[in-house]
Amino acid sequence: MNDIAVGPLDLAARVDEALAVQAVAFGLTPEEVGVRRHIVLRHLQCPGARSLGATTPEGRLVGFVYGMPNDRTHWWSTVVEPYLRANGNDAWLDDSFVITELHVHPAFQNRRIGRTLITDITATASEPRSILSAIDKESPARALYRKLGYRDLARNVVFPSAARPYAVMGAPLPLQT
Ligand SMILES: CC(C)(COP(=O)(O)OP(=O)(O)OC[C@H]1O[C@@H](n2cnc3c(N)ncnc32)[C@H](O)[C@@H]1OP(=O)(O)O)[C@@H](O)C(=O)NCCC(=O)NCCS
């Protein structure tokens, strides 16, 4: 981490910087950035939505995380619920803090920034567990989540808007360090 500071982020004010990070880290087309922009701003209206950012000494945003207490009526929850129920895991949707996005700019990856962002945001959650979805293939994200105690709750989860299937993962809080 060295000179990178992790702390509260006004994501609504810095949504374009955050999506620029996500676009290069995760791969988003300009059209997808436009769609995500609306979704992020809508998510930030949800009760308990919170965000942390990672910034350089010059104030450049190089990573961010945001999430909120899960609500079974939210679109994400309605999509994953049947998959979790099929595995007997749908109780994970209650009293759970959802990690909605976590991204670190590639030039700043492998410096424990991602680990710090997700550990810090969940550390102040009042919920006893956390859930998230990640593309269902081996990746730095999946490796990081497993190290923090997340395990697979469902695999091969298909979101109508996504080209690739996802895995849904859950971990007890606080995360393993
Ligand atoms: C996932 C992501 C946020 C991790 O951020 P990061 O700052 O690079 O991660 P960290 O440096 O904190 O790494 C944490 C752990 O993940 C593991 N990890 C990181 N990169 C890895 C890689 N390329 N291969 C395997 N494991 C890796 C490391 O083992 C590390 O463990 P350690 O802290 O015990 O050494 C980042 O890779 C990213 O933005 N990826 C693209 C976007 C994405 O997939 N986001 C998640 C969507 S679900």
The ligand as an SDF file (V2000), in Angstrom:
LIG
                    3D

 48 50  0  0  0  0  0  0  0  0999 V2000
   -9.8100   -8.3300   -7.3170 C   0  0  0  0  0  0  0  0  0  0  0  0
   -8.9940   -7.0770   -7.0930 C   0  0  0  0  0  0  0  0  0  0  0  0
   -9.9060   -5.9710   -6.5940 C   0  0  0  0  0  0  0  0  0  0  0  0
   -7.9280   -7.3700   -6.0250 C   0  0  0  0  0  0  0  0  0  0  0  0
   -7.2690   -6.1390   -5.7400 O   0  0  0  0  0  0  0  0  0  0  0  0
   -5.6970   -6.0980   -5.3800 P   0  0  0  0  0  0  0  0  0  0  0  0
   -5.4530   -4.8110   -4.6990 O   0  0  0  0  0  0  0  0  0  0  0  0
   -4.8940   -6.4090   -6.5610 O   0  0  0  0  0  0  0  0  0  0  0  0
   -5.5880   -7.3230   -4.3760 O   0  0  0  0  0  0  0  0  0  0  0  0
   -4.6000   -7.4770   -3.1520 P   0  0  0  0  0  0  0  0  0  0  0  0
   -3.2420   -6.9530   -3.5020 O   0  0  0  0  0  0  0  0  0  0  0  0
   -5.2710   -6.9170   -1.9520 O   0  0  0  0  0  0  0  0  0  0  0  0
   -4.5020   -9.0490   -3.0960 O   0  0  0  0  0  0  0  0  0  0  0  0
   -5.1380   -9.7430   -2.0860 C   0  0  0  0  0  0  0  0  0  0  0  0
   -4.8870  -11.2240   -2.2920 C   0  0  0  0  0  0  0  0  0  0  0  0
   -5.3980  -11.6710   -3.5370 O   0  0  0  0  0  0  0  0  0  0  0  0
   -4.4690  -12.5450   -4.1290 C   0  0  0  0  0  0  0  0  0  0  0  0
   -4.2000  -12.1690   -5.4740 N   0  0  0  0  0  0  0  0  0  0  0  0
   -4.0670  -10.9190   -5.9460 C   0  0  0  0  0  0  0  0  0  0  0  0
   -3.7450  -10.9760   -7.2530 N   0  0  0  0  0  0  0  0  0  0  0  0
   -3.6760  -12.2930   -7.5660 C   0  0  0  0  0  0  0  0  0  0  0  0
   -3.4010  -13.0070   -8.7480 C   0  0  0  0  0  0  0  0  0  0  0  0
   -3.0840  -12.3700   -9.9020 N   0  0  0  0  0  0  0  0  0  0  0  0
   -3.4640  -14.3650   -8.7250 N   0  0  0  0  0  0  0  0  0  0  0  0
   -3.7620  -15.0060   -7.5820 C   0  0  0  0  0  0  0  0  0  0  0  0
   -4.0230  -14.3830   -6.4230 N   0  0  0  0  0  0  0  0  0  0  0  0
   -3.9840  -13.0450   -6.4370 C   0  0  0  0  0  0  0  0  0  0  0  0
   -3.1630  -12.4350   -3.4390 C   0  0  0  0  0  0  0  0  0  0  0  0
   -2.7980  -13.7470   -3.0590 O   0  0  0  0  0  0  0  0  0  0  0  0
   -3.4050  -11.5640   -2.2710 C   0  0  0  0  0  0  0  0  0  0  0  0
   -3.2390  -12.2950   -1.1090 O   0  0  0  0  0  0  0  0  0  0  0  0
   -2.2000  -11.7980   -0.0020 P   0  0  0  0  0  0  0  0  0  0  0  0
   -2.6880  -10.4460    0.4480 O   0  0  0  0  0  0  0  0  0  0  0  0
   -2.3030  -12.8630    1.0460 O   0  0  0  0  0  0  0  0  0  0  0  0
   -0.8590  -11.7450   -0.6940 O   0  0  0  0  0  0  0  0  0  0  0  0
   -8.2660   -6.6570   -8.3860 C   0  0  0  0  0  0  0  0  0  0  0  0
   -7.5280   -7.7630   -8.8570 O   0  0  0  0  0  0  0  0  0  0  0  0
   -9.1990   -6.1670   -9.4690 C   0  0  0  0  0  0  0  0  0  0  0  0
   -9.6100   -5.0090   -9.4800 O   0  0  0  0  0  0  0  0  0  0  0  0
   -9.5150   -7.0600  -10.4270 N   0  0  0  0  0  0  0  0  0  0  0  0
  -10.3130   -6.7040  -11.5970 C   0  0  0  0  0  0  0  0  0  0  0  0
  -11.7170   -6.3310  -11.2450 C   0  0  0  0  0  0  0  0  0  0  0  0
  -12.4400   -7.4300  -10.5180 C   0  0  0  0  0  0  0  0  0  0  0  0
  -12.3730   -8.5960  -10.8990 O   0  0  0  0  0  0  0  0  0  0  0  0
  -13.1290   -7.0390   -9.4510 N   0  0  0  0  0  0  0  0  0  0  0  0
  -13.9040   -7.9500   -8.6670 C   0  0  0  0  0  0  0  0  0  0  0  0
  -15.2260   -8.1300   -9.2790 C   0  0  0  0  0  0  0  0  0  0  0  0
  -16.1060   -9.4250   -8.4380 S   0  0  0  0  0  0  0  0  0  0  0  0
  1  2  1  0
  2  3  1  0
  2  4  1  0
  2 36  1  0
  4  5  1  0
  5  6  1  0
  6  7  2  0
  6  8  1  0
  6  9  1  0
  9 10  1  0
 10 11  2  0
 10 12  1  0
 10 13  1  0
 13 14  1  0
 14 15  1  0
 15 16  1  0
 15 30  1  0
 16 17  1  0
 17 18  1  0
 17 28  1  0
 18 19  1  0
 18 27  1  0
 19 20  2  0
 20 21  1  0
 21 22  1  0
 21 27  2  0
 22 23  1  0
 22 24  2  0
 24 25  1  0
 25 26  2  0
 26 27  1  0
 28 29  1  0
 28 30  1  0
 30 31  1  0
 31 32  1  0
 32 33  2  0
 32 34  1  0
 32 35  1  0
 36 37  1  0
 36 38  1  0
 38 39  2  0
 38 40  1  0
 40 41  1  0
 41 42  1  0
 42 43  1  0
 43 44  2  0
 43 45  1  0
 45 46  1  0
 46 47  1  0
 47 48  1  0
M  END
$$$$
